[in-house]
Amino acid sequence: MSPSVPLQEMIRAIRSARTQCEERGVIQRECAAIRAQFRQSDNGGRSHNLAKLLYVHMLGYPAHFGQMECVRMIASPRYSEKRVGYLGAMMLLDEKQDASLLITNSIKNDLSHSNQYVQSLALCTLACMGSAEMCRDLAPEIDRLLRASNSYIKKKAALCAVHIVRKVQELGELFAPAARSLLAEKNHGVLHGAVVLITELCERNRETLERFRKTVPDLVQIMKGLVISGYSPEHDVAGISDPFLQVRILRLLRILGHSNEAASDAMNDLLAQVATNTDSTKTVGNAVLYETVLTVLDIKSESGLRVLAVNILGRFLLNNDRNIRYIAMISLQKIVGTDHNAVQRHRGTIVDCLKDQDASVKRRALDLSLALVSASNIRSMMKELLLFLSSCPPELRAQAASGIFNAAERYAPSQRWHIDTILHVLTTAGGDVRDETVPNLIQLITNASELHCYTVHKLYRALLADISQQSLVQVACWCIGEYGDLLLRGECQETEPVQVTEDDVLDALETVLQSHMSSPATRGFALTATMKLSTRITDNVDRIRSIVSIYGSCLDVELQQRAVEYNALLKKYDYMRAAVLERMPVIEKNSPGHTNGESTGEAIKEIKSAKVKQGEPVLPQQPANQVCDLLDLLGGSEETLQPRPAVGGTFPGLPMSTASPAGGDLLDLLGVLEPAPLAPAPTVPVYEKEGVTLTLSCEKQSDSGLTVTLTASNSTESDISSFTLQAAVPKSVQLHMKAPSGDFLPARGAAKVTQMVVLNNPNKVNLKMRVRISYTSQGSAFQDTVQIDSFPGLSAGGH
């Protein structure tokens, strides 16, 4: 290929290359020829060569050697060379490169050029890649052009001013008077640029926003002219007069009317007119209507206008376009808290969207359906949600189950209905529920004393039908262990009587113990239930003793330890067995709305309240992972990620000590004393923003070692997912982050996420830590950083 081939020939040669290697060869030969011609002082084909180089750059190959050629061509007096030079500058230069400063003087000269097209080239280039220094130097020239008589220049100068304001915010005051005067223009392009510039100014300066609120009547008149104007072929798009300008004006009105009664009143009539007169059968009309709805919902509008906006979103839900349905549900989700009754009118349409094939629409429909649940519709909505849970995609089951639990907790019409609903969820999606569901359901069952017989019968039948759902099996084992006597008695008025023998119950528990589907935690529940049955049955105690003894040599250390402890209780301490294994007392709930909350805090409170009932002194509370297990033969067991199935530790709320005075201290059955608990470390808040709170507590492990516990909570009305914490410390400090307790923060502080960070500071440097917080809420990703300079409970000279 000859070095002097035209651009079209080069493109044809590149496209005809059969392999990547052949394409690279063509481009390398052409680039070498371009370099050689750039070095020639008298080169008549500079624009031709630079155009070819820009095409090479568009293909992703290096073209930086053409930057200086762009600078030389911009300074050329010929328009054809200037045009390619400015295009090359916009593509090859950016504000971080020194070469960009070389064109500042050329741009300034061209802004005063007599040819409007040369001025336009300079304006476009400055708006595309102008640095802060260039913007400061050239801002007076842009302000001058904003007052020019040429509409073509004014619209480009307005958009260039937008870039300058974004780069140097304080220059906004310079453009405010000219921007105000542009609203009197008739040219739509100038009006569009003016509205964009005013929007940028108002978003960045509160005083400017107050000043431009006086322009609301002018904007209303411009908008009315667009709405009621006849057909204009120059601006018409699918029957809508200049929808781009309409959308920009509506966005500006939304900013001006936010939290301002007078400005909102001035635009109410206009918004009602736009909402009723805009054609919703075309995408263009829907775009204008959507901006109208957002404006109505964001300003202090009349109640009737807000209902009209919600009804427009309701019509969007019936649209065949999934994108329109999606944005409608996002908007309804934002206002369901303030306009709940208006959104409730479209409940049927929203529930129908749960059957949509699109995964994103399903997720938004689920969020909105959960938000619409109330005391008046709990039964009908729960039927729809449970039906959705049985067929929803696996990635939505955890969210659906969590939302159902929260709704059932808040609006349950009766305890039986509440228990039935949770059991239905466990039967359908037991593998997708969070770990704290089990202890919280156990607490609910314990409090419903009149339903113990009904619950144990229902759970026994569920256990026989399916042992693959681990959460369901754990709750069933717990209930059988606690209320096995009610199950054997067979006198349940709530359900049809079923005759169950002692062997049937033990067979079911043995099946769980021997199943390959049972997790270690589930086996622990089953073993503890078997042990508790030894005080509730009479004829099969020897069989229980043999089952327990088998697991004394289990490979699972946790299960083996339990079995050894239970064997000791069956033999050496048999006189204490009845007192140790007696039925749990009723557990008092610490706060409402915690069906899916943290189980650890509740378990601690239950232990404390049980000790008070026994007349024992109350010890300071410990974190759940520090509470020693009952009958712990080894003393000081390692902490676990979830409560293990011990007699007192597995079932939340079981007293740590229920022995008679003659029984002695149950925590020291084999002569192993429980160490006195430490006082809790002080906790201080380090971050609080957008409803997300992060607290910090420290525990000094050694002279140079420190354990930092970060606890996050969510007080908003929406669930938070993909929650992660990242930490950075000085180089001389060693950092180790342990696995977090989870990555999901339910709404209204129902549960927390904890992250332990172990620090080693051997050089005793001044300790600082920077934490990055990342999460997703309502489909949007958020990220923030917080600097921690002080650590509670530590001396300044230490860490």
C-alpha positions in Angstrom: 0.0 0.0 0.0 1.4 3.4 -1.0 2.0 5.9 1.8 0.0 8.5 -0.1 -3.2 6.5 -0.4 -6.5 8.3 0.5 -8.3 7.7 3.7 -10.9 5.6 2.0 -8.2 3.3 0.5 -6.6 2.8 3.9 -10.0 1.9 5.4 -10.6 -0.6 2.6 -7.2 -2.2 3.1 -7.7 -2.5 6.9 -11.1 -4.1 6.5 -9.9 -6.5 3.9 -7.2 -7.9 6.3 -8.0 -11.5 7.0 -6.1 -11.8 10.3 -5.3 -9.6 13.2 -1.6 -9.8 12.3 -2.3 -8.7 8.8 -4.3 -5.7 10.0 -1.5 -4.7 12.4 1.0 -4.8 9.5 -1.2 -2.5 7.4 -1.6 0.0 10.2 2.2 -0.1 11.2 3.2 0.6 7.6 0.7 3.5 7.3 1.7 5.0 10.7 5.4 4.9 9.6 4.5 6.8 6.4 2.5 9.3 8.4 5.4 9.9 10.9 7.7 10.5 8.0 5.4 13.1 6.4 4.9 14.8 9.8 8.6 15.4 10.0 8.7 17.2 6.6 8.5 21.0 7.0 6.6 21.6 3.8 3.7 19.1 4.0 0.6 19.8 2.0 -1.3 16.8 3.1 -1.2 17.3 6.8 -5.0 17.2 7.3 -5.2 14.1 5.1 -2.6 12.3 7.2 -4.1 13.4 10.6 -7.5 12.2 9.4 -6.0 8.8 8.7 -4.3 8.8 12.1 -7.6 9.6 13.9 -9.1 6.5 12.2 -6.2 4.4 13.5 -6.8 5.9 17.0 -10.5 4.9 16.7 -9.5 1.3 16.1 -7.6 1.3 19.4 -4.0 1.6 18.1 -1.5 4.2 19.6 -1.7 7.6 17.9 -0.1 9.9 20.5 2.7 11.0 18.1 0.1 13.1 16.3 -0.6 15.4 19.3 1.9 18.1 18.2 0.6 18.0 14.7 -2.9 18.8 16.1 -1.4 21.9 17.8 0.2 23.1 14.6 -2.9 22.5 12.5 -5.1 24.4 15.0 -2.8 27.4 14.5 -3.2 27.2 10.7 -5.2 29.9 9.0 -7.0 27.4 6.7 -10.4 26.3 7.9 -10.0 22.7 6.5 -6.8 22.2 8.6 -8.3 23.9 11.7 -11.3 21.5 11.5 -9.2 18.4 11.5 -6.8 19.9 14.0 -9.6 20.6 16.5 -11.1 17.2 16.0 -7.7 15.6 16.6 -7.3 17.7 19.8 -10.6 16.5 21.1 -9.7 12.9 20.4 -5.9 12.8 21.2 -5.6 15.4 24.0 -7.0 15.7 27.4 -6.6 18.1 30.3 -3.9 16.0 32.0 -1.4 16.4 29.1 0.8 19.4 28.8 0.3 19.7 25.1 -3.3 20.8 25.8 -2.0 24.1 27.3 -0.3 24.9 24.0 -3.7 25.4 22.2 -5.1 27.9 24.8 -3.9 30.9 22.9 -5.2 29.5 19.6 -8.6 28.9 21.0 -8.7 32.4 22.4 -7.9 33.9 19.0 -10.4 31.7 17.3 -13.1 32.7 19.7 -12.8 36.2 18.3 -12.6 35.1 14.7 -15.0 36.7 12.2 -16.1 33.3 10.9 -18.8 31.7 13.0 -17.8 28.2 12.1 -14.2 28.8 13.4 -15.7 30.1 16.6 -17.8 27.0 16.8 -14.8 24.8 16.5 -13.0 26.6 19.4 -16.2 26.4 21.6 -16.7 22.7 20.9 -13.0 21.9 21.7 -13.0 23.9 25.0 -16.3 22.3 26.0 -14.8 18.8 25.3 -11.4 18.9 26.9 -10.8 22.3 28.5 -8.9 22.0 31.8 -9.5 24.2 34.9 -6.7 26.5 33.9 -8.0 26.9 30.4 -11.5 27.5 31.7 -10.3 30.3 34.0 -8.4 32.0 31.2 -11.2 31.8 28.6 -14.3 32.3 30.8 -14.6 36.1 29.9 -14.6 35.2 26.2 -17.4 32.7 26.7 -19.4 35.3 28.7 -18.9 37.7 25.8 -20.2 35.2 23.3 -23.2 34.4 25.4 -24.3 38.0 24.7 -23.6 37.9 21.0 -26.3 38.4 18.4 -25.7 35.1 16.5 -27.9 32.3 17.8 -25.6 29.6 16.4 -22.8 30.9 18.6 -24.9 31.6 21.6 -26.2 28.0 21.9 -22.7 26.6 21.7 -21.4 29.2 24.1 -24.1 28.1 26.6 -23.0 24.5 26.5 -19.4 25.5 26.8 -20.3 27.5 29.9 -21.8 24.4 31.4 -18.4 22.6 31.1 -16.7 25.6 32.6 -19.0 25.6 35.6 -18.5 21.9 36.2 -14.7 22.5 36.1 -14.6 25.7 38.1 -17.7 26.1 40.2 -17.0 29.7 41.3 -17.2 30.9 37.7 -20.9 30.3 37.8 -21.6 33.8 39.1 -20.0 35.1 35.9 -22.5 33.4 33.6 -25.7 33.9 35.7 -26.8 37.3 34.2 -26.2 36.1 30.6 -28.0 32.8 31.3 -31.1 34.7 32.6 -31.2 36.9 29.5 -31.1 33.8 27.2 -34.5 32.7 28.3 -36.0 35.5 26.2 -34.6 34.0 23.0 -37.0 32.4 20.5 -34.4 29.9 19.0 -35.0 26.5 20.6 -31.3 25.6 20.5 -30.4 28.7 22.5 -33.3 28.0 24.9 -32.1 24.4 25.4 -28.5 25.6 26.1 -29.8 28.3 28.5 -32.0 25.8 30.5 -29.1 23.3 30.8 -26.8 26.1 32.0 -29.3 27.4 34.6 -29.9 23.8 35.8 -26.2 23.4 36.3 -25.9 26.7 38.1 -28.8 26.0 40.4 -27.6 22.5 41.3 -24.2 23.9 42.4 -25.1 27.1 44.3 -27.9 27.6 46.8 -27.9 31.4 46.4 -28.1 31.1 42.6 -31.0 28.7 43.0 -32.9 31.3 45.1 -32.2 33.9 42.5 -33.4 31.8 39.6 -36.7 30.9 41.3 -37.9 34.3 39.9 -37.7 32.8 36.4 -40.4 30.2 37.1 -43.1 32.2 35.4 -40.9 32.6 32.3 -40.2 28.9 32.2 -43.9 28.2 32.6 -44.8 30.4 29.6 -42.1 28.7 27.4 -43.5 25.3 28.4 -47.1 26.3 27.7 -46.0 27.6 24.3 -44.5 24.2 23.5 -47.6 22.3 24.8 -50.3 24.2 23.0 -48.3 25.1 19.9 -49.4 23.7 16.6 -47.5 21.4 14.3 -43.9 22.7 13.7 -42.0 20.5 11.3 -38.7 21.9 12.5 -39.2 20.7 16.1 -41.9 18.0 15.9 -41.0 14.5 17.1 -43.8 11.9 16.8 -46.4 14.6 17.4 -44.7 16.3 20.4 -43.2 19.7 19.9 -39.5 19.7 20.8 -39.7 17.0 23.6 -36.0 17.5 24.4 -36.6 21.1 25.4 -39.7 20.1 27.3 -37.8 17.5 29.3 -35.1 19.9 30.2 -37.6 22.6 31.3 -39.4 20.1 33.5 -36.1 19.0 35.2 -35.3 22.6 35.9 -38.8 23.3 37.3 -38.3 20.3 39.6 -35.2 21.8 41.0 -36.7 25.3 41.4 -39.9 24.0 43.0 -38.3 21.6 45.5 -39.2 22.6 49.0 -40.6 25.9 47.9 -44.3 26.6 48.2 -44.5 29.7 45.9 -42.6 28.2 43.0 -44.6 25.0 43.3 -47.9 26.9 43.1 -46.8 28.7 40.0 -46.2 25.5 38.1 -49.1 23.3 39.3 -51.5 24.3 36.5 -48.8 23.8 33.9 -48.0 20.3 35.2 -51.6 19.3 35.2 -52.0 20.6 31.6 -48.9 18.6 30.4 -50.1 15.5 32.2 -53.5 15.5 30.6 -52.6 16.7 27.1 -49.5 14.7 26.3 -50.0 11.6 24.1 -48.9 8.5 26.0 -49.1 6.1 23.0 -45.6 7.0 21.8 -42.3 6.7 23.6 -41.6 10.4 23.1 -44.8 11.3 25.0 -44.0 8.8 27.7 -40.6 10.5 28.2 -42.3 13.9 28.7 -45.0 12.3 31.0 -42.3 10.6 33.1 -40.4 13.8 33.7 -43.8 15.5 34.6 -44.5 12.8 37.1 -41.0 13.2 38.7 -41.5 16.9 38.9 -45.0 16.6 40.5 -43.7 14.1 43.1 -40.6 16.2 44.0 -42.2 19.6 44.5 -44.9 20.7 47.0 -47.7 19.9 44.6 -51.4 19.6 45.3 -52.8 16.2 46.5 -55.0 15.8 43.4 -52.0 16.4 41.1 -50.0 13.8 43.0 -52.8 11.3 42.5 -52.8 12.1 38.8 -49.0 11.4 38.7 -49.5 8.1 40.4 -52.2 7.2 38.0 -49.8 7.9 35.1 -47.3 5.5 36.6 -50.1 3.0 36.9 -50.7 3.3 33.2 -47.0 2.8 32.6 -47.3 -0.5 34.4 -49.7 -1.7 31.7 -47.3 -0.7 28.9 -45.9 -3.5 26.7 -42.4 -2.0 27.0 -40.6 -3.5 29.9 -38.3 -0.5 30.3 -41.4 1.7 30.9 -42.8 -0.8 33.5 -39.4 -0.9 35.2 -39.1 2.9 35.6 -42.7 3.1 36.8 -42.0 0.7 39.6 -38.8 2.5 40.6 -40.8 5.7 40.9 -43.7 4.1 42.8 -41.2 2.6 45.2 -39.9 6.0 46.1 -43.3 7.5 46.9 -45.1 4.4 48.4 -44.2 5.8 51.9 -45.8 9.2 51.3 -48.6 8.4 48.9 -49.4 4.9 50.1 -53.2 5.0 49.4 -52.7 6.3 45.9 -50.2 3.5 45.1 -52.5 0.9 46.7 -55.0 1.4 43.9 -52.6 -0.2 41.5 -51.8 -3.1 43.7 -53.3 -5.7 41.3 -51.3 -4.5 38.4 -48.1 -4.5 40.5 -48.8 -8.0 41.7 -49.3 -9.1 38.1 -45.8 -7.9 37.3 -44.4 -10.6 39.6 -45.2 -13.0 36.8 -43.2 -11.0 34.3 -40.5 -12.9 32.4 -37.9 -10.1 32.9 -35.8 -10.6 36.1 -35.3 -6.9 36.7 -39.1 -6.2 36.5 -39.7 -9.1 38.9 -37.3 -7.8 41.4 -38.8 -4.3 41.4 -42.3 -5.8 41.5 -41.3 -7.8 44.6 -39.9 -4.7 46.3 -43.0 -2.8 45.6 -45.4 -5.6 46.6 -43.7 -6.0 49.9 -43.9 -2.2 50.5 -47.7 -2.4 49.8 -48.4 -5.0 52.5 -50.6 -3.6 55.3 -52.8 -4.8 58.1 -55.9 -4.6 55.9 -54.5 -6.7 53.0 -52.0 -8.9 54.8 -53.9 -12.2 54.0 -54.5 -11.5 50.3 -51.0 -10.1 49.7 -49.3 -13.0 51.5 -51.1 -15.5 49.3 -49.7 -13.8 46.2 -46.2 -13.5 47.8 -46.2 -17.2 48.9 -47.3 -18.2 45.4 -44.5 -16.1 43.9 -42.0 -17.7 46.4 -42.8 -21.2 45.2 -41.9 -20.3 41.6 -39.5 -17.4 41.8 -35.9 -17.5 40.5 -33.3 -18.7 43.0 -31.6 -15.3 43.2 -34.9 -13.7 44.5 -35.8 -16.4 47.1 -33.7 -14.9 49.9 -35.1 -11.4 49.3 -38.7 -12.7 49.1 -38.4 -14.8 52.2 -36.9 -11.9 54.2 -39.7 -9.6 53.1 -42.4 -12.1 53.9 -40.9 -12.6 57.4 -40.8 -8.8 58.1 -44.4 -8.4 56.8 -45.7 -11.3 58.8 -44.0 -9.9 62.0 -45.5 -6.5 61.6 -49.1 -7.4 60.4 -49.8 -10.9 61.5 -53.5 -11.2 62.3 -52.9 -14.1 64.8 -50.0 -16.1 66.1 -51.2 -19.3 64.4 -51.3 -17.5 61.1 -47.9 -16.1 61.8 -46.4 -19.5 62.5 -48.1 -21.2 59.6 -46.8 -18.5 57.2 -43.2 -18.9 58.4 -43.4 -22.7 58.2 -44.7 -22.4 54.7 -41.7 -20.3 53.8 -39.3 -22.8 55.4 -41.0 -25.6 53.6 -40.7 -23.8 50.2 -37.4 -22.1 50.5 -35.8 -23.3 53.8 -32.3 -23.3 52.2 -32.5 -19.6 51.3 -33.5 -18.0 54.6 -31.0 -16.3 56.9 -29.5 -18.1 59.9 -31.3 -16.0 62.5 -34.7 -17.2 61.2 -34.4 -20.4 63.2 -33.9 -18.9 66.7 -36.5 -16.2 66.0 -39.1 -18.7 65.0 -38.3 -20.8 68.1 -38.9 -17.7 70.2 -42.2 -17.1 68.4 -43.3 -20.7 69.1 -42.2 -20.5 72.7 -44.4 -17.4 73.3 -47.5 -19.1 71.7 -48.1 -21.5 74.6 -51.6 -22.4 73.4 -50.2 -23.5 70.0 -47.5 -25.8 71.3 -49.5 -28.9 70.6 -50.6 -27.7 67.1 -47.0 -26.6 66.2 -45.3 -29.8 67.2 -47.8 -31.9 65.3 -47.4 -29.8 62.2 -43.6 -29.8 62.3 -43.5 -33.5 62.9 -45.5 -34.2 59.8 -43.3 -31.7 57.9 -40.2 -33.5 59.1 -41.5 -36.9 57.9 -42.3 -35.4 54.5 -38.9 -33.6 53.8 -35.6 -33.4 55.6 -33.8 -31.5 52.9 -34.8 -28.0 54.2 -32.3 -27.5 57.0 -33.9 -24.6 58.7 -37.3 -26.4 58.9 -35.6 -29.6 60.2 -33.8 -27.6 62.9 -37.0 -26.0 64.2 -38.8 -29.3 64.0 -36.1 -31.1 66.1 -36.2 -28.3 68.6 -40.0 -28.5 69.0 -40.0 -32.3 69.3 -37.3 -32.1 72.0 -39.3 -29.5 73.9 -42.8 -30.6 73.4 -42.4 -34.3 72.6 -44.8 -35.3 75.4 -47.6 -33.3 73.6 -46.8 -35.1 70.4 -47.0 -38.5 72.0 -50.2 -37.7 73.8 -51.9 -37.1 70.5 -54.6 -34.8 71.9 -54.6 -31.8 69.6 -57.8 -30.0 68.9 -56.3 -27.8 66.2 -55.4 -30.8 63.9 -56.8 -34.2 63.2 -55.5 -36.6 65.9 -52.5 -38.7 64.9 -51.2 -41.5 67.0 -47.4 -41.2 67.3 -45.3 -43.7 69.3 -42.0 -43.2 71.0 -40.3 -45.3 68.4 -41.8 -43.2 65.6 -40.3 -40.0 67.1 -36.9 -41.6 67.7 -36.9 -43.1 64.2 -37.5 -39.6 62.8 -34.7 -38.1 64.8 -32.3 -40.9 63.9 -33.1 -40.4 60.2 -32.0 -36.8 60.6 -28.8 -37.8 62.4 -27.9 -40.3 59.7 -28.9 -38.3 56.6 -26.2 -37.0 54.3 -28.3 -33.9 53.8 -28.1 -32.9 57.4 -25.5 -30.2 58.3 -23.5 -30.5 61.5 -25.7 -27.8 63.1 -28.8 -29.8 62.2 -27.4 -33.0 63.6 -26.7 -31.1 66.8 -30.3 -30.0 67.0 -31.4 -33.6 66.5 -29.0 -35.0 69.1 -30.1 -32.4 71.7 -33.8 -33.2 70.9 -33.1 -36.9 71.4 -31.5 -36.1 74.8 -34.3 -33.9 75.9 -36.8 -36.7 75.1 -35.2 -38.8 77.8 -37.2 -36.9 80.3 -40.4 -36.9 78.3 -40.7 -40.6 77.5 -40.6 -43.7 79.7 -39.9 -46.8 77.7 -37.1 -46.0 75.4 -34.5 -44.3 77.6 -32.0 -47.2 76.9 -32.4 -46.5 73.1 -31.7 -42.8 73.7 -28.6 -43.8 75.7 -27.3 -46.0 72.9 -27.9 -43.2 70.3 -26.0 -40.7 72.3 -23.1 -43.0 73.0 -22.7 -43.8 69.3 -21.9 -40.1 68.6 -19.3 -40.1 71.4 -16.8 -41.2 68.7 -18.1 -39.0 65.9 -15.6 -37.4 63.5 -17.3 -34.1 63.9 -15.7 -32.6 67.0 -18.7 -30.4 67.9 -21.1 -33.4 67.8 -18.6 -35.6 69.6 -18.3 -33.1 72.5 -22.1 -32.9 72.8 -22.4 -36.6 72.9 -19.7 -36.9 75.6 -21.4 -34.3 77.7 -24.8 -36.0 77.4 -23.3 -39.4 78.3 -21.9 -37.8 81.4 -25.4 -36.4 82.2 -27.0 -39.8 81.6 -24.5 -41.7 83.8 -22.6 -39.8 86.4 -25.1 -36.9 86.8 -28.3 -38.8 86.1 -29.9 -37.3 89.3 -29.6 -33.9 87.7 -31.0 -34.8 84.3 -34.6 -33.9 84.9 -33.7 -30.5 86.2 -31.3 -29.8 83.4 -33.6 -30.9 80.6 -36.8 -29.3 81.8 -39.0 -27.3 79.4 -37.9 -23.8 78.6 -39.7 -20.8 80.2 -41.6 -18.3 78.0 -39.1 -15.9 76.4 -40.0 -12.2 76.5 -39.3 -10.3 73.4 -36.8 -7.4 73.7 -38.3 -5.3 70.8 -40.9 -5.6 68.1 -40.1 -6.2 64.4 -37.3 -8.7 64.9 -38.6 -11.8 63.2 -35.6 -11.5 60.9 -33.4 -9.6 63.3 -30.3 -10.6 65.1 -30.6 -13.7 67.2 -27.4 -13.2 69.2 -28.7 -10.3 71.2 -32.0 -12.1 71.9 -30.3 -15.2 73.0 -28.2 -13.2 75.5 -31.3 -11.5 76.9 -33.1 -14.8 77.2 -30.2 -16.3 79.2 -30.3 -13.2 81.5 -34.0 -13.3 82.1 -34.0 -17.0 82.8 -31.3 -16.6 85.4 -33.4 -13.8 87.1 -36.3 -16.2 87.3 -34.1 -18.7 89.1 -33.1 -16.1 91.7 -29.5 -16.0 90.6 -27.4 -12.8 90.2 -27.3 -11.5 86.7 -23.8 -11.5 85.1 -22.8 -8.8 82.6 -23.9 -9.6 79.1 -21.4 -11.3 76.7 -21.3 -11.4 72.9 -22.9 -14.6 71.7 -19.6 -16.1 70.5 -18.2 -15.7 74.1 -21.1 -17.5 75.9 -19.7 -20.8 77.1 -21.8 -23.9 76.3 -23.6 -25.8 79.0 -21.8 -29.0 80.1 -18.6 -27.9 78.3 -16.2 -30.6 79.3 -13.2 -29.0 77.6 -13.7 -25.5 79.0 -13.3 -22.4 76.9 -14.6 -23.8 73.7 -13.7 -22.1 70.4 -16.2 -19.6 69.1 -18.5 -20.7 66.2 -20.3 -18.9 63.5 -23.8 -20.1 64.6 -25.2 -21.4 67.9 -24.3 -25.0 68.4 -26.8 -27.6 69.5 -26.2 -27.8 73.2 -28.8 -28.3 75.8 -28.7 -24.7 76.8 -27.0 -23.1 73.9 -28.8 -24.5 70.9 -32.4 -23.5 71.7 -32.5 -19.7 72.0 -33.9 -18.7 75.4 -33.1 -22.0 77.3 -31.8 -21.0 80.7 -28.1 -21.5 81.2 -28.9 -22.8 84.7 -32.1 -24.5 85.7 -30.9 -26.9 88.3 -32.4 -27.3 91.7 -30.3 -26.0 94.6 -29.1 -29.6 95.3 -27.8 -29.9 91.8 -25.0 -27.4 92.2 -23.7 -25.1 89.4 -24.5 -26.8 86.1 -21.7 -24.9 84.4 -19.2 -26.9 86.6 -20.6 -30.4 86.4 -17.1 -31.9 85.8 -15.1 -29.5 87.8 -14.5 -27.0 85.0 -15.3 -23.4 86.1 -16.6 -20.9 83.6 -14.3 -17.8 83.4 -15.9 -14.6 84.6 -17.1 -12.6 81.6 -15.4 -9.4 80.5 -17.1 -6.0 80.5 -18.2 -5.1 77.0 -15.8 -2.9 75.0 -17.0 0.7 74.5 -18.7 1.3 71.2 -18.6 4.6 69.3 -20.3 5.6 66.0 -17.8 6.4 63.2 -20.1 6.8 60.2 -23.8 7.8 59.7 -25.1 8.7 56.3 -28.2 7.9 54.2 -29.6 5.7 57.0 -26.4 3.5 57.2 -24.6 3.6 60.6 -21.2 2.1 61.3 -20.0 1.7 64.9 -16.6 0.6 66.2 -15.4 -1.2 69.3 -11.9 -2.2 70.2 -10.4 -4.9 72.3 -6.7 -4.9 73.1 -5.3 -8.5 72.7 -1.6 -7.8 73.6 0.9 -5.0 73.8 0.8 -4.6 70.0 -2.3 -6.6 69.0 -5.8 -5.1 68.7 -9.1 -6.5 67.5 -11.5 -3.9 66.0 -15.2 -4.8 65.5 -17.2 -2.8 63.0 -20.9 -3.1 63.2 -23.2 -1.8 60.4 -27.0 -1.2 60.6 -29.6 0.1 58.2 -32.4 2.4 59.4 -33.9 3.1 56.0 -37.1 1.6 54.6 -35.3 -0.4 51.9 -33.1 -3.5 52.2 -29.4 -3.1 51.5 -27.5 -5.9 49.7 -23.9 -6.5 48.6 -22.7 -4.7 51.7 -18.9 -4.8 52.0 -16.3 -3.1 54.1 -12.6 -2.6 53.0 -10.0 -1.2 55.4 -6.5 0.3 54.9 -3.9 1.1 57.6 -0.3 2.6 57.6 2.3 0.3 56.0 4.0 -0.6 59.3 0.7 -2.0 60.7 -0.3 -5.5 59.8 -4.1 -6.0 59.0 -6.1 -9.1 58.8 -9.9 -8.9 58.0 -12.0 -11.9 59.1 -15.0 -13.1 57.2 -18.0 -10.7 57.8 -21.2 -12.0 59.4 -23.1 -11.3 56.1 -23.6 -8.9 53.3 -27.3 -8.1 53.7 -28.8 -5.3 55.8 -32.6 -5.5 56.1 -34.7 -2.4 56.4 -35.5 -0.6 59.7 -32.4 -2.0 61.6 -33.9 -5.6 61.7 -30.4 -7.1 61.6 -26.8 -6.0 61.6 -23.5 -7.0 59.9 -20.3 -7.3 61.9 -16.8 -7.3 60.5 -13.8 -8.1 62.7 -10.4 -6.6 61.9 -7.2 -7.8 63.6 -4.4 -5.2 63.7 -0.8 -5.7 64.8 1.1 -2.5 65.5 4.7 -3.7 66.5 6.3 -0.2 65.9 3.7 1.6 68.0 3.0 4.1 65.3 0.0 6.5 65.5 -2.8 4.2 64.4 -5.3 5.4 61.7 -7.7 3.4 59.6 -9.6 4.2 56.4 -12.7 2.2 55.8 -14.5 2.0 52.4 -18.2 1.3 52.6 -19.9 -0.2 49.5 -23.5 -1.4 49.1 -26.5 -1.6 46.8 -29.9 -0.1 47.7 -33.0 0.0 45.5 -30.9 -1.1 42.5 -28.3 1.7 42.8 -24.7 1.2 44.0 -23.3 3.5 46.7 -19.7 3.9 47.9 -18.2 6.1 50.6 -15.0 6.4 52.7 -14.5 7.2 56.4 -11.3 8.0 58.2 -10.9 6.7 61.8 -8.3 8.5 63.8 -9.1 7.5 67.3 -10.0 4.1 68.8 -12.1 3.9 72.0 -10.7 2.3 75.1 -7.0 2.6 74.1 -4.4 5.0 75.4 -3.0 7.5 72.9 0.5 6.3 73.5 -0.3 2.6 72.7 -2.1 2.3 69.5 
